[in-house]
Amino acid sequence: MAKSERDTASARAPGADETCDGACDSCSATTPCETDQEREYRLQQSRLERTAAAIKHKILVLSGKGGVGKSTVAATLAWALALRDYRVGLLDADLHGPTIALMMGLRGQQATGTGDGLLPVPVAANLSVMSMGLLMAEETAPVIWRGPIRANAIRQLIADVEWGELDFLVVDLPPGTGDEPLTAAQSFPDADGAVVVTTPQEASLYDCRKAIRFVRAVELPVLGVIENMSGFVCPHCGEETRIFSQGGGETMAAQMGVPFLGRVPLAPEVVGLGDQGEPLLGPLAPASVRDSFGAVVEALLAEIGDSGRAR
C-alpha cells in the first residue's frame, strides 16, 4: 500500500496504523485490524453460542454464601432430571473448590479432549459431567488464579465442552456474586433462570437476598429458593429436630417475591452418600430426603413451564 493510500486509510479508520501499521495490502481499512486477543474472544463467543444453542434448558444453581449444600443440591437436581429420562449435563463452575466429581462418583477420573474440545465424563447414559476437578493432574492441587484468568476459564468450560444436544444443563456456581457467577450468567443470557440455595437461619438468608438481587441484576429469572438442611432427621427414631430453625427460606422468598421450591431435611446418610458418589434419590437415601427432592424437582419443572422460560 502506498504512503498516500495509508494516510487515507488512517483518516477513515482512526487507530488503524497503531494496530497494523497499514501493512495489510488486502485490508479495506474501514475498521481497525483485529488483535489476536479480540479474535480469540470472538471465536470463543461463537463456540459458546453454538454450544448453548444445542441445550434446551439452562439452570444456574447459586447461593449467597458457602456451606449451604449448594453442590449437593445441584448434583441431586441433575440426577433427578436424568432419572426422568432427560438428557442432562452438570457443569461444575467452582474453580477453586470443585466437588462435583466427588459427589458424582468420578473421583480419580480425568476428562479427555478431541481436536474440537473437551468431552464431558459420563455418569449414566443420559448424564455427563464437566468440572475443573476432572482436568487437574493432581486432585489436591490448588488453582491459584486471579480474576481475569478465572473468568476466561469459565468461558472455556462452557464454550469448549462438547455436550451435544441436552434437555438440561445444570450449572453449579461458586458461592457469592463475583467473577465466576457473573461470567456464567452472562454466558447464558437465554438461561431459564437461577435456583438459589439457602439454609433457614438468618446468617444464610442475609446473603441469599444478595444472590437474588444478583440474579435480577443480570436480568435472569429467579426460578425459586430451596431451603436446605431444614431440620435434622434422626436415623434411629425418625424424629426431626430444627437445628438451623425452619421456614426462613420460605418467608424470605415471599418477602423477595420469588417462588419457594421446597425444603430438604438434613440426614446423616446425606454426608456418606455424597462422599461415596451415590445419588440422594436411590434406595440408600432416607425417604424424607428422596421425597423432598422429588417435590422440589416437580416445583422447578412447573416454574420452567412448557415454554422453557420461567413464568
C-alpha positions as CSV (number, residue, x, y, z in Angstrom):
1,M,0.0,0.0,0.0
2,A,1.5,3.4,-1.0
3,K,2.0,6.1,1.6
4,S,-0.8,8.3,0.3
5,E,-3.2,5.3,0.5
6,R,-2.1,4.5,4.0
7,D,-2.8,8.1,5.0
8,T,-6.3,7.9,3.5
9,A,-6.9,4.6,5.3
10,S,-5.8,6.1,8.6
11,A,-8.3,9.0,8.1
12,R,-11.1,6.6,7.5
13,A,-10.2,4.3,10.5
14,P,-8.6,6.1,13.4
15,G,-6.2,3.9,15.3
16,A,-5.6,1.5,12.3
17,D,-2.0,2.5,12.0
18,E,-1.4,1.8,15.7
19,T,-2.9,-1.7,15.2
20,C,-1.4,-2.9,12.0
21,D,0.8,0.0,10.7
22,G,-1.1,-0.2,7.3
23,A,0.8,-3.4,6.4
24,C,-2.2,-5.4,5.1
25,D,-2.4,-5.0,1.3
26,S,-5.8,-6.6,1.2
27,C,-7.3,-4.7,4.1
28,S,-10.0,-2.2,3.3
29,A,-9.0,-0.2,6.5
30,T,-12.6,0.6,7.2
31,T,-12.1,-0.6,10.8
32,P,-9.0,-1.2,12.9
33,C,-7.4,-4.6,12.5
34,E,-8.5,-7.3,15.0
35,T,-5.9,-8.2,17.7
36,D,-5.2,-11.8,18.5
37,Q,-7.0,-11.4,21.8
38,E,-10.0,-9.9,20.1
39,R,-10.1,-12.7,17.5
40,E,-9.8,-15.4,20.2
41,Y,-12.6,-13.9,22.2
42,R,-14.8,-13.7,19.0
43,L,-14.2,-17.3,18.1
44,Q,-14.8,-18.4,21.7
45,Q,-18.0,-16.5,21.8
46,S,-19.1,-18.2,18.6
47,R,-18.3,-21.6,20.1
48,L,-20.2,-20.7,23.3
49,E,-23.3,-19.6,21.3
50,R,-23.2,-22.8,19.3
51,T,-22.9,-24.9,22.4
52,A,-25.7,-23.1,24.2
53,A,-28.0,-23.4,21.1
54,A,-27.9,-27.2,21.5
55,I,-29.1,-27.1,25.1
56,K,-32.8,-26.6,25.6
57,H,-32.8,-25.6,29.3
58,K,-30.0,-24.0,31.4
59,I,-30.4,-23.8,35.1
60,L,-27.9,-21.9,37.3
61,V,-27.6,-23.0,40.9
62,L,-26.1,-20.5,43.3
63,S,-26.0,-19.3,46.9
64,G,-25.0,-16.1,48.6
65,K,-22.5,-18.0,50.8
66,G,-20.7,-21.3,51.1
67,G,-21.6,-24.2,53.3
68,V,-25.3,-24.4,52.5
69,G,-25.1,-27.6,50.4
70,K,-25.4,-25.9,47.0
71,S,-23.3,-28.5,45.2
72,T,-25.3,-31.3,46.8
73,V,-28.5,-29.7,45.5
74,A,-27.0,-29.2,42.0
75,A,-25.9,-32.8,41.8
76,T,-29.2,-34.1,43.1
77,L,-31.2,-31.9,40.7
78,A,-29.1,-33.3,37.8
79,W,-29.7,-36.9,38.9
80,A,-33.4,-36.3,39.4
81,L,-33.8,-34.9,35.9
82,A,-31.7,-37.7,34.4
83,L,-33.9,-40.3,36.2
84,R,-36.9,-38.6,34.5
85,D,-35.2,-39.6,31.1
86,Y,-34.0,-36.1,30.3
87,R,-30.6,-35.7,28.7
88,V,-28.6,-33.8,31.3
89,G,-25.2,-32.2,31.7
90,L,-23.8,-31.0,35.0
91,L,-21.2,-28.2,34.9
92,D,-19.1,-27.5,38.0
93,A,-18.1,-23.9,37.7
94,D,-16.4,-23.7,41.1
95,L,-12.8,-23.5,40.0
96,H,-11.2,-23.3,43.5
97,G,-13.4,-25.8,45.3
98,P,-14.7,-28.3,42.8
99,T,-16.6,-31.1,44.5
100,I,-19.0,-32.3,41.8
101,A,-16.6,-35.0,40.6
102,L,-16.5,-36.5,44.1
103,M,-20.3,-36.3,44.5
104,M,-20.9,-37.9,41.2
105,G,-18.6,-40.9,41.8
106,L,-15.9,-39.7,39.4
107,R,-13.1,-39.2,41.8
108,G,-9.7,-40.0,40.2
109,Q,-11.1,-39.8,36.7
110,Q,-10.0,-37.2,34.1
111,A,-11.7,-35.6,31.2
112,T,-10.3,-36.2,27.7
113,G,-10.2,-33.9,24.7
114,T,-10.6,-34.0,21.0
115,G,-9.4,-31.7,18.3
116,D,-12.5,-29.7,18.8
117,G,-12.8,-29.5,22.6
118,L,-13.3,-31.4,25.8
119,L,-15.5,-34.4,26.3
120,P,-17.7,-34.5,29.5
121,V,-17.3,-37.6,31.6
122,P,-20.4,-39.8,31.6
123,V,-22.1,-40.9,34.8
124,A,-25.0,-42.5,33.2
125,A,-26.3,-43.0,29.6
126,N,-28.1,-39.6,29.8
127,L,-26.0,-37.8,32.4
128,S,-22.5,-36.3,31.9
129,V,-20.2,-34.0,34.0
130,M,-17.5,-31.5,33.5
131,S,-15.5,-30.0,36.3
132,M,-12.1,-28.4,36.9
133,G,-11.6,-31.4,39.2
134,L,-11.6,-33.6,36.1
135,L,-8.9,-31.5,34.4
136,M,-6.3,-31.4,37.2
137,A,-3.5,-33.9,37.1
138,E,-3.5,-34.0,40.9
139,E,-6.8,-33.6,42.6
140,T,-5.5,-31.8,45.7
141,A,-3.5,-29.2,43.6
142,P,-4.9,-25.7,44.3
143,V,-6.0,-23.4,41.5
144,I,-4.2,-20.1,42.1
145,W,-5.7,-17.7,39.6
146,R,-6.6,-14.0,39.6
147,G,-9.9,-12.7,38.4
148,P,-9.4,-12.3,34.6
149,I,-8.0,-15.8,34.3
150,R,-10.9,-17.2,36.3
151,A,-13.4,-15.5,34.0
152,N,-11.8,-16.9,30.9
153,A,-11.6,-20.4,32.4
154,I,-15.3,-20.3,33.0
155,R,-15.9,-19.3,29.4
156,Q,-13.7,-22.1,28.2
157,L,-15.5,-24.7,30.3
158,I,-18.8,-23.5,28.7
159,A,-17.6,-23.0,25.1
160,D,-15.1,-25.9,24.7
161,V,-17.1,-28.8,26.2
162,E,-18.8,-31.0,23.6
163,W,-22.1,-31.5,25.4
164,G,-24.0,-32.3,22.3
165,E,-27.8,-31.9,22.5
166,L,-29.1,-31.7,26.0
167,D,-32.5,-31.2,27.6
168,F,-30.9,-29.6,30.7
169,L,-27.6,-28.2,31.7
170,V,-27.3,-27.7,35.4
171,V,-24.5,-25.2,36.3
172,D,-23.1,-25.4,39.9
173,L,-21.8,-21.9,40.6
174,P,-19.3,-20.9,43.3
175,P,-20.8,-19.0,46.2
176,G,-21.1,-15.3,46.1
177,T,-21.6,-12.8,43.3
178,G,-18.1,-12.4,41.9
179,D,-16.3,-13.0,38.6
180,E,-17.3,-16.7,38.1
181,P,-21.1,-16.3,38.7
182,L,-21.2,-13.1,36.7
183,T,-19.3,-14.7,33.7
184,A,-21.5,-17.8,33.8
185,A,-24.7,-15.8,33.9
186,Q,-23.6,-13.5,31.1
187,S,-22.6,-16.6,29.0
188,F,-26.2,-17.9,29.2
189,P,-28.4,-14.8,28.6
190,D,-31.2,-17.2,27.5
191,A,-31.0,-19.3,30.6
192,D,-34.3,-20.4,32.2
193,G,-33.1,-18.8,35.4
194,A,-31.4,-19.5,38.7
195,V,-32.1,-21.6,41.7
196,V,-30.9,-20.1,45.0
197,V,-30.0,-22.4,47.8
198,T,-30.1,-21.3,51.5
199,T,-30.3,-22.7,54.9
200,P,-33.1,-21.5,57.3
201,Q,-31.1,-19.3,59.6
202,E,-30.6,-15.5,59.1
203,A,-26.9,-15.8,58.6
204,S,-27.6,-17.6,55.4
205,L,-30.7,-15.7,54.4
206,Y,-28.8,-12.4,54.7
207,D,-26.5,-13.4,51.8
208,C,-29.3,-15.3,49.9
209,R,-31.1,-12.0,49.4
210,K,-27.9,-10.6,47.8
211,A,-27.9,-13.6,45.5
212,I,-31.5,-13.0,44.4
213,R,-30.6,-9.4,43.7
214,F,-27.6,-10.5,41.7
215,V,-29.8,-12.7,39.5
216,R,-32.1,-9.8,38.9
217,A,-29.2,-7.5,38.1
218,V,-28.0,-9.8,35.3
219,E,-31.6,-9.9,34.0
220,L,-32.3,-13.6,34.6
221,P,-35.4,-15.0,36.2
222,V,-35.3,-16.4,39.8
223,L,-36.7,-19.9,39.4
224,G,-37.0,-20.2,43.1
225,V,-35.5,-20.8,46.5
226,I,-34.6,-24.1,48.1
227,E,-34.3,-24.3,51.9
228,N,-31.7,-26.9,52.5
229,M,-30.8,-28.5,55.9
230,S,-34.4,-27.7,57.0
231,G,-34.5,-29.9,60.1
232,F,-32.4,-32.9,61.1
233,V,-33.9,-36.3,60.8
234,C,-32.8,-38.8,63.5
235,P,-31.7,-42.1,61.9
236,H,-32.9,-44.0,64.9
237,C,-36.3,-42.7,65.7
238,G,-37.1,-40.6,62.7
239,E,-37.8,-37.5,64.8
240,E,-37.0,-34.2,63.2
241,T,-35.0,-31.5,65.1
242,R,-34.8,-28.0,63.8
243,I,-31.1,-27.4,64.2
244,F,-30.9,-24.4,61.9
245,S,-34.5,-23.4,62.5
246,Q,-37.1,-23.9,59.8
247,G,-39.2,-21.8,57.4
248,G,-36.7,-18.9,57.0
249,G,-36.2,-19.7,53.3
250,E,-39.9,-19.7,52.6
251,T,-40.5,-16.5,54.5
252,M,-37.6,-14.8,52.7
253,A,-38.8,-16.0,49.3
254,A,-42.2,-14.5,50.0
255,Q,-40.7,-11.2,51.1
256,M,-38.5,-11.1,47.9
257,G,-41.4,-12.0,45.7
258,V,-39.8,-15.2,44.3
259,P,-41.1,-18.8,44.2
260,F,-40.3,-21.2,47.0
261,L,-39.5,-24.6,45.6
262,G,-39.4,-26.5,48.9
263,R,-37.3,-27.6,51.8
264,V,-34.9,-30.5,52.2
265,P,-34.1,-32.0,55.6
266,L,-30.6,-32.9,56.8
267,A,-29.8,-36.6,57.4
268,P,-26.6,-38.4,58.4
269,E,-26.9,-40.5,55.2
270,V,-26.6,-37.4,53.0
271,V,-22.9,-36.9,54.0
272,G,-22.0,-40.6,53.5
273,L,-23.7,-40.9,50.2
274,G,-22.2,-37.7,48.9
275,D,-18.7,-38.8,49.8
276,Q,-19.3,-42.2,48.1
277,G,-20.7,-40.5,44.9
278,E,-24.1,-42.0,45.4
279,P,-27.3,-40.1,44.4
280,L,-29.6,-39.0,47.2
281,L,-32.5,-40.5,45.2
282,G,-31.6,-44.1,45.5
283,P,-32.7,-46.8,47.9
284,L,-29.9,-46.0,50.3
285,A,-31.2,-42.4,50.9
286,P,-33.7,-41.7,53.6
287,A,-37.3,-41.5,52.3
288,S,-37.6,-38.0,53.7
289,V,-34.7,-36.7,51.6
290,R,-35.9,-38.6,48.4
291,D,-39.4,-37.3,48.8
292,S,-38.3,-33.7,49.4
293,F,-36.1,-33.6,46.4
294,G,-38.8,-35.2,44.3
295,A,-41.2,-32.4,45.3
296,V,-38.5,-29.7,44.6
297,V,-37.9,-31.0,41.1
298,E,-41.6,-31.1,40.3
299,A,-41.9,-27.5,41.5
300,L,-38.9,-26.5,39.4
301,L,-40.3,-28.1,36.3
302,A,-43.6,-26.3,36.9
303,E,-41.8,-23.0,37.1
304,I,-39.9,-23.6,33.9
305,G,-43.2,-24.4,32.1
306,D,-43.8,-25.7,28.6
307,S,-42.3,-22.6,27.0
308,G,-38.9,-23.3,28.5
309,R,-38.9,-19.9,30.3
310,A,-39.8,-19.1,33.9
311,R,-43.2,-17.7,34.3
